[in-house]
Protein backbone atom coordinates (compact mmCIF):
# COMPACT_ATOMS: atom_id res chain seq x y z
CA UNK A 1 0.00 0.00 0.00
CA UNK A 2 1.17 3.51 -0.76
CA UNK A 3 1.85 5.17 2.58
CA UNK A 4 4.07 7.93 1.24
CA UNK A 5 1.87 10.78 2.45
CA UNK A 6 0.78 9.47 5.82
CA UNK A 7 2.99 11.92 7.68
CA UNK A 8 1.13 14.90 6.23
CA UNK A 9 -1.26 16.83 8.45
CA UNK A 10 -4.99 16.51 7.84
CA UNK A 11 -6.52 19.60 6.26
CA UNK A 12 -9.28 19.87 8.83
CA UNK A 13 -8.32 20.90 12.33
CA UNK A 14 -11.25 18.93 13.76
CA UNK A 15 -9.52 15.70 12.80
CA UNK A 16 -7.34 14.32 15.55
CA UNK A 17 -4.03 13.32 13.97
CA UNK A 18 -2.94 11.11 16.86
CA UNK A 19 -1.25 8.09 15.23
CA UNK A 20 -3.42 5.57 17.10
CA UNK A 21 -6.30 4.03 15.17
CA UNK A 22 -9.51 6.04 15.55
CA UNK A 23 -12.85 4.38 16.26
CA UNK A 24 -16.24 5.34 14.88
CA UNK A 25 -19.39 3.73 16.26
CA UNK A 26 -22.19 4.21 13.75
CA UNK A 27 -25.95 3.81 13.87
CA UNK A 28 -26.69 5.21 17.33
CA UNK A 29 -30.41 5.26 18.04
CA UNK A 30 -30.78 6.37 21.66
CA UNK A 31 -29.17 8.76 24.16
CA UNK A 32 -28.43 5.78 26.43
CA UNK A 33 -25.94 4.49 23.86
CA UNK A 34 -23.96 7.72 24.10
CA UNK A 35 -22.81 6.61 27.55
CA UNK A 36 -21.19 3.51 26.07
CA UNK A 37 -19.16 5.72 23.73
CA UNK A 38 -18.17 8.09 26.51
CA UNK A 39 -17.01 5.22 28.73
CA UNK A 40 -14.84 3.78 25.95
CA UNK A 41 -13.41 7.09 24.69
CA UNK A 42 -14.72 6.62 21.14
CA UNK A 43 -13.60 9.20 18.57
CA UNK A 44 -16.62 9.45 16.25
CA UNK A 45 -20.36 8.88 16.74
CA UNK A 46 -22.45 8.24 13.62
CA UNK A 47 -26.20 8.72 13.28
CA UNK A 48 -28.27 7.73 10.24
CA UNK A 49 -30.63 10.46 9.07
CA UNK A 50 -33.21 10.89 6.29
CA UNK A 51 -32.99 7.23 5.21
CA UNK A 52 -36.15 5.35 6.27
CA UNK A 53 -34.91 2.14 4.65
CA UNK A 54 -32.42 1.75 7.48
CA UNK A 55 -33.57 0.29 10.79
CA UNK A 56 -31.09 2.69 12.42
CA UNK A 57 -32.68 5.78 10.87
CA UNK A 58 -33.54 8.46 13.44
CA UNK A 59 -34.98 11.96 13.40
CA UNK A 60 -32.98 15.16 13.74
CA UNK A 61 -34.65 15.67 17.12
CA UNK A 62 -33.48 12.28 18.40
CA UNK A 63 -30.00 12.95 16.99
CA UNK A 64 -29.82 16.18 18.99
CA UNK A 65 -30.71 14.27 22.16
CA UNK A 66 -27.94 11.76 21.48
CA UNK A 67 -25.41 14.48 20.70
CA UNK A 68 -26.20 16.31 23.94
CA UNK A 69 -25.34 13.11 25.83
CA UNK A 70 -21.95 12.64 24.15
CA UNK A 71 -18.71 13.91 25.65
CA UNK A 72 -17.53 17.08 23.93
CA UNK A 73 -14.44 15.51 22.31
CA UNK A 74 -16.48 12.92 20.36
CA UNK A 75 -17.06 14.07 16.79
CA UNK A 76 -20.68 13.94 15.61
CA UNK A 77 -21.24 12.45 12.15
CA UNK A 78 -24.52 12.61 10.19
CA UNK A 79 -24.76 9.59 7.87
CA UNK A 80 -26.94 10.23 4.81
CA UNK A 81 -27.65 9.01 1.29
CA UNK A 82 -27.74 11.66 -1.47
CA UNK A 83 -29.06 14.41 0.80
CA UNK A 84 -31.06 17.37 -0.41
CA UNK A 85 -29.85 20.91 0.19
CA UNK A 86 -32.47 21.37 2.90
CA UNK A 87 -31.33 18.20 4.68
CA UNK A 88 -27.71 19.37 4.61
CA UNK A 89 -28.77 22.67 6.13
CA UNK A 90 -30.67 20.88 8.90
CA UNK A 91 -27.59 18.79 9.63
CA UNK A 92 -25.41 21.88 9.85
CA UNK A 93 -27.93 23.65 12.10
CA UNK A 94 -28.10 20.62 14.42
CA UNK A 95 -24.39 20.95 15.20
CA UNK A 96 -22.85 17.93 13.50
CA UNK A 97 -19.08 18.00 12.93
CA UNK A 98 -19.17 15.95 9.70
CA UNK A 99 -21.61 14.73 7.11
CA UNK A 100 -20.94 11.23 5.74
CA UNK A 101 -22.44 10.96 2.26
CA UNK A 102 -23.19 7.71 0.46
CA UNK A 103 -23.90 7.93 -3.27
CA UNK A 104 -23.18 10.83 -5.58
CA UNK A 105 -22.72 14.36 -4.31
CA UNK A 106 -24.51 16.68 -6.77
CA UNK A 107 -22.56 19.91 -7.17
CA UNK A 108 -25.28 22.10 -5.72
CA UNK A 109 -25.47 19.93 -2.63
CA UNK A 110 -21.69 19.88 -2.29
CA UNK A 111 -21.73 23.67 -2.38
CA UNK A 112 -24.40 23.71 0.31
CA UNK A 113 -22.24 21.43 2.45
CA UNK A 114 -19.03 23.39 2.19
CA UNK A 115 -19.49 24.73 5.71
CA UNK A 116 -19.34 21.18 7.10
CA UNK A 117 -16.55 18.69 6.25
CA UNK A 118 -17.65 15.72 4.13
CA UNK A 119 -16.70 12.09 4.68
CA UNK A 120 -17.28 10.45 1.28
CA UNK A 121 -18.41 6.86 1.54
CA UNK A 122 -17.34 4.32 -1.08
CA UNK A 123 -18.27 0.69 -1.48
CA UNK A 124 -16.81 -2.13 -3.54
CA UNK A 125 -18.89 -1.19 -6.58
CA UNK A 126 -17.91 2.49 -6.78
CA UNK A 127 -14.28 2.67 -5.65
CA UNK A 128 -13.44 3.73 -9.21
CA UNK A 129 -14.96 7.13 -8.43
CA UNK A 130 -12.38 7.76 -5.71
CA UNK A 131 -10.20 9.90 -8.00
CA UNK A 132 -13.15 12.25 -8.56
CA UNK A 133 -13.07 13.24 -4.89
CA UNK A 134 -9.36 12.81 -4.24
CA UNK A 135 -8.57 16.44 -5.06
CA UNK A 136 -11.78 17.98 -3.73
CA UNK A 137 -10.93 20.25 -0.80
CA UNK A 138 -14.42 19.81 0.65
CA UNK A 139 -13.75 16.13 1.31
CA UNK A 140 -12.24 15.64 4.77
CA UNK A 141 -11.96 11.88 4.48
CA UNK A 142 -13.25 8.61 3.07
CA UNK A 143 -15.20 5.65 4.41
CA UNK A 144 -14.58 2.39 2.53
CA UNK A 145 -17.45 -0.03 3.03
CA UNK A 146 -18.91 -3.28 1.68
CA UNK A 147 -21.26 -3.28 -1.32
CA UNK A 148 -24.26 -3.23 1.04
CA UNK A 149 -23.43 -0.78 3.84
CA UNK A 150 -24.94 -1.57 7.21
CA UNK A 151 -25.42 -5.28 6.51
CA UNK A 152 -22.44 -6.47 8.56
CA UNK A 153 -20.56 -7.94 5.60
CA UNK A 154 -16.84 -7.65 4.95
CA UNK A 155 -15.19 -7.15 1.57
CA UNK A 156 -11.81 -7.96 0.06
CA UNK A 157 -9.53 -5.54 1.93
CA UNK A 158 -6.92 -5.86 -0.82
CA UNK A 159 -9.13 -3.60 -2.92
CA UNK A 160 -8.02 -0.70 -0.75
CA UNK A 161 -4.37 -1.36 -1.58
CA UNK A 162 -4.75 0.44 -4.91
CA UNK A 163 -6.14 3.57 -3.32
CA UNK A 164 -3.44 6.28 -3.11
CA UNK A 165 -3.13 7.57 0.44
CA UNK A 166 -3.22 11.28 1.12
CA UNK A 167 -3.59 13.66 4.06
CA UNK A 168 -7.31 12.93 4.38
CA UNK A 169 -8.84 10.58 6.91
CA UNK A 170 -9.40 6.98 5.78
CA UNK A 171 -11.94 4.92 7.70
CA UNK A 172 -12.48 1.22 7.07
CA UNK A 173 -16.00 -0.19 7.53
CA UNK A 174 -17.93 -3.26 6.47
CA UNK A 175 -18.55 -6.25 8.71
CA UNK A 176 -16.01 -5.34 11.36
CA UNK A 177 -16.40 -6.85 14.83
CA UNK A 178 -14.25 -7.62 17.89
CA UNK A 179 -13.00 -10.84 16.28
CA UNK A 180 -11.75 -9.45 12.95
CA UNK A 181 -10.96 -5.76 13.49
CA UNK A 182 -7.31 -6.34 14.47
CA UNK A 183 -6.76 -8.38 11.30
CA UNK A 184 -8.41 -5.61 9.26
CA UNK A 185 -6.15 -2.96 10.79
CA UNK A 186 -3.03 -4.99 10.06
CA UNK A 187 -4.16 -5.56 6.46
CA UNK A 188 -5.22 -2.02 5.57
CA UNK A 189 -3.55 0.29 8.14
CA UNK A 190 -6.49 2.73 8.10
CA UNK A 191 -6.62 5.94 10.09
CA UNK A 192 -9.74 4.61 11.75
CA UNK A 193 -12.30 1.81 11.82
CA UNK A 194 -16.07 2.12 11.60
CA UNK A 195 -18.47 -0.37 13.19
CA UNK A 196 -22.23 -0.65 13.59
CA UNK A 197 -23.80 -4.12 13.45
CA UNK A 198 -20.60 -5.67 14.84
CA UNK A 199 -21.30 -4.13 18.26
CA UNK A 200 -25.07 -4.56 18.35
CA UNK A 201 -27.08 -6.87 20.59
CA UNK A 202 -27.73 -10.32 19.17
CA UNK A 203 -31.29 -9.30 18.29
CA UNK A 204 -29.84 -6.21 16.49
CA UNK A 205 -31.84 -3.95 18.79
CA UNK A 206 -29.37 -1.33 19.94
CA UNK A 207 -25.69 -1.30 20.79
CA UNK A 208 -24.15 -3.75 23.25
CA UNK A 209 -21.76 -2.21 25.81
CA UNK A 210 -19.72 -5.39 26.24
CA UNK A 211 -19.22 -5.74 22.47
CA UNK A 212 -18.16 -2.09 22.24
CA UNK A 213 -15.65 -2.68 25.04
CA UNK A 214 -14.31 -5.80 23.30
CA UNK A 215 -14.08 -3.96 19.97
CA UNK A 216 -12.08 -1.13 21.51
CA UNK A 217 -9.81 -3.59 23.29
CA UNK A 218 -9.12 -5.40 20.01
CA UNK A 219 -8.34 -2.13 18.21
CA UNK A 220 -5.95 -1.02 20.93
CA UNK A 221 -4.25 -4.40 21.35
C-alpha positions as CSV (number, residue, x, y, z in Angstrom):
1,X,0.0,0.0,0.0
2,X,1.2,3.5,-0.8
3,X,1.8,5.2,2.6
4,X,4.1,7.9,1.2
5,X,1.9,10.8,2.4
6,X,0.8,9.5,5.8
7,X,3.0,11.9,7.7
8,X,1.1,14.9,6.2
9,X,-1.3,16.8,8.5
10,X,-5.0,16.5,7.8
11,X,-6.5,19.6,6.3
12,X,-9.3,19.9,8.8
13,X,-8.3,20.9,12.3
14,X,-11.2,18.9,13.8
15,X,-9.5,15.7,12.8
16,X,-7.3,14.3,15.6
17,X,-4.0,13.3,14.0
18,X,-2.9,11.1,16.9
19,X,-1.3,8.1,15.2
20,X,-3.4,5.6,17.1
21,X,-6.3,4.0,15.2
22,X,-9.5,6.0,15.5
23,X,-12.8,4.4,16.3
24,X,-16.2,5.3,14.9
25,X,-19.4,3.7,16.3
26,X,-22.2,4.2,13.8
27,X,-26.0,3.8,13.9
28,X,-26.7,5.2,17.3
29,X,-30.4,5.3,18.0
30,X,-30.8,6.4,21.7
31,X,-29.2,8.8,24.2
32,X,-28.4,5.8,26.4
33,X,-25.9,4.5,23.9
34,X,-24.0,7.7,24.1
35,X,-22.8,6.6,27.5
36,X,-21.2,3.5,26.1
37,X,-19.2,5.7,23.7
38,X,-18.2,8.1,26.5
39,X,-17.0,5.2,28.7
40,X,-14.8,3.8,26.0
41,X,-13.4,7.1,24.7
42,X,-14.7,6.6,21.1
43,X,-13.6,9.2,18.6
44,X,-16.6,9.5,16.2
45,X,-20.4,8.9,16.7
46,X,-22.4,8.2,13.6
47,X,-26.2,8.7,13.3
48,X,-28.3,7.7,10.2
49,X,-30.6,10.5,9.1
50,X,-33.2,10.9,6.3
51,X,-33.0,7.2,5.2
52,X,-36.1,5.4,6.3
53,X,-34.9,2.1,4.6
54,X,-32.4,1.8,7.5
55,X,-33.6,0.3,10.8
56,X,-31.1,2.7,12.4
57,X,-32.7,5.8,10.9
58,X,-33.5,8.5,13.4
59,X,-35.0,12.0,13.4
60,X,-33.0,15.2,13.7
61,X,-34.7,15.7,17.1
62,X,-33.5,12.3,18.4
63,X,-30.0,13.0,17.0
64,X,-29.8,16.2,19.0
65,X,-30.7,14.3,22.2
66,X,-27.9,11.8,21.5
67,X,-25.4,14.5,20.7
68,X,-26.2,16.3,23.9
69,X,-25.3,13.1,25.8
70,X,-21.9,12.6,24.1
71,X,-18.7,13.9,25.6
72,X,-17.5,17.1,23.9
73,X,-14.4,15.5,22.3
74,X,-16.5,12.9,20.4
75,X,-17.1,14.1,16.8
76,X,-20.7,13.9,15.6
77,X,-21.2,12.5,12.1
78,X,-24.5,12.6,10.2
79,X,-24.8,9.6,7.9
80,X,-26.9,10.2,4.8
81,X,-27.6,9.0,1.3
82,X,-27.7,11.7,-1.5
83,X,-29.1,14.4,0.8
84,X,-31.1,17.4,-0.4
85,X,-29.8,20.9,0.2
86,X,-32.5,21.4,2.9
87,X,-31.3,18.2,4.7
88,X,-27.7,19.4,4.6
89,X,-28.8,22.7,6.1
90,X,-30.7,20.9,8.9
91,X,-27.6,18.8,9.6
92,X,-25.4,21.9,9.9
93,X,-27.9,23.6,12.1
94,X,-28.1,20.6,14.4
95,X,-24.4,21.0,15.2
96,X,-22.8,17.9,13.5
97,X,-19.1,18.0,12.9
98,X,-19.2,15.9,9.7
99,X,-21.6,14.7,7.1
100,X,-20.9,11.2,5.7
101,X,-22.4,11.0,2.3
102,X,-23.2,7.7,0.5
103,X,-23.9,7.9,-3.3
104,X,-23.2,10.8,-5.6
105,X,-22.7,14.4,-4.3
106,X,-24.5,16.7,-6.8
107,X,-22.6,19.9,-7.2
108,X,-25.3,22.1,-5.7
109,X,-25.5,19.9,-2.6
110,X,-21.7,19.9,-2.3
111,X,-21.7,23.7,-2.4
112,X,-24.4,23.7,0.3
113,X,-22.2,21.4,2.5
114,X,-19.0,23.4,2.2
115,X,-19.5,24.7,5.7
116,X,-19.3,21.2,7.1
117,X,-16.6,18.7,6.3
118,X,-17.6,15.7,4.1
119,X,-16.7,12.1,4.7
120,X,-17.3,10.5,1.3
121,X,-18.4,6.9,1.5
122,X,-17.3,4.3,-1.1
123,X,-18.3,0.7,-1.5
124,X,-16.8,-2.1,-3.5
125,X,-18.9,-1.2,-6.6
126,X,-17.9,2.5,-6.8
127,X,-14.3,2.7,-5.7
128,X,-13.4,3.7,-9.2
129,X,-15.0,7.1,-8.4
130,X,-12.4,7.8,-5.7
131,X,-10.2,9.9,-8.0
132,X,-13.1,12.2,-8.6
133,X,-13.1,13.2,-4.9
134,X,-9.4,12.8,-4.2
135,X,-8.6,16.4,-5.1
136,X,-11.8,18.0,-3.7
137,X,-10.9,20.2,-0.8
138,X,-14.4,19.8,0.7
139,X,-13.8,16.1,1.3
140,X,-12.2,15.6,4.8
141,X,-12.0,11.9,4.5
142,X,-13.3,8.6,3.1
143,X,-15.2,5.6,4.4
144,X,-14.6,2.4,2.5
145,X,-17.5,0.0,3.0
146,X,-18.9,-3.3,1.7
147,X,-21.3,-3.3,-1.3
148,X,-24.3,-3.2,1.0
149,X,-23.4,-0.8,3.8
150,X,-24.9,-1.6,7.2
151,X,-25.4,-5.3,6.5
152,X,-22.4,-6.5,8.6
153,X,-20.6,-7.9,5.6
154,X,-16.8,-7.6,5.0
155,X,-15.2,-7.2,1.6
156,X,-11.8,-8.0,0.1
157,X,-9.5,-5.5,1.9
158,X,-6.9,-5.9,-0.8
159,X,-9.1,-3.6,-2.9
160,X,-8.0,-0.7,-0.7
161,X,-4.4,-1.4,-1.6
162,X,-4.8,0.4,-4.9
163,X,-6.1,3.6,-3.3
164,X,-3.4,6.3,-3.1
165,X,-3.1,7.6,0.4
166,X,-3.2,11.3,1.1
167,X,-3.6,13.7,4.1
168,X,-7.3,12.9,4.4
169,X,-8.8,10.6,6.9
170,X,-9.4,7.0,5.8
171,X,-11.9,4.9,7.7
172,X,-12.5,1.2,7.1
173,X,-16.0,-0.2,7.5
174,X,-17.9,-3.3,6.5
175,X,-18.6,-6.3,8.7
176,X,-16.0,-5.3,11.4
177,X,-16.4,-6.9,14.8
178,X,-14.3,-7.6,17.9
179,X,-13.0,-10.8,16.3
180,X,-11.7,-9.5,13.0
181,X,-11.0,-5.8,13.5
182,X,-7.3,-6.3,14.5
183,X,-6.8,-8.4,11.3
184,X,-8.4,-5.6,9.3
185,X,-6.1,-3.0,10.8
186,X,-3.0,-5.0,10.1
187,X,-4.2,-5.6,6.5
188,X,-5.2,-2.0,5.6
189,X,-3.5,0.3,8.1
190,X,-6.5,2.7,8.1
191,X,-6.6,5.9,10.1
192,X,-9.7,4.6,11.7
193,X,-12.3,1.8,11.8
194,X,-16.1,2.1,11.6
195,X,-18.5,-0.4,13.2
196,X,-22.2,-0.6,13.6
197,X,-23.8,-4.1,13.5
198,X,-20.6,-5.7,14.8
199,X,-21.3,-4.1,18.3
200,X,-25.1,-4.6,18.3
201,X,-27.1,-6.9,20.6
202,X,-27.7,-10.3,19.2
203,X,-31.3,-9.3,18.3
204,X,-29.8,-6.2,16.5
205,X,-31.8,-3.9,18.8
206,X,-29.4,-1.3,19.9
207,X,-25.7,-1.3,20.8
208,X,-24.2,-3.8,23.2
209,X,-21.8,-2.2,25.8
210,X,-19.7,-5.4,26.2
211,X,-19.2,-5.7,22.5
212,X,-18.2,-2.1,22.2
213,X,-15.6,-2.7,25.0
214,X,-14.3,-5.8,23.3
215,X,-14.1,-4.0,20.0
216,X,-12.1,-1.1,21.5
217,X,-9.8,-3.6,23.3
218,X,-9.1,-5.4,20.0
219,X,-8.3,-2.1,18.2
220,X,-5.9,-1.0,20.9
221,X,-4.3,-4.4,21.4
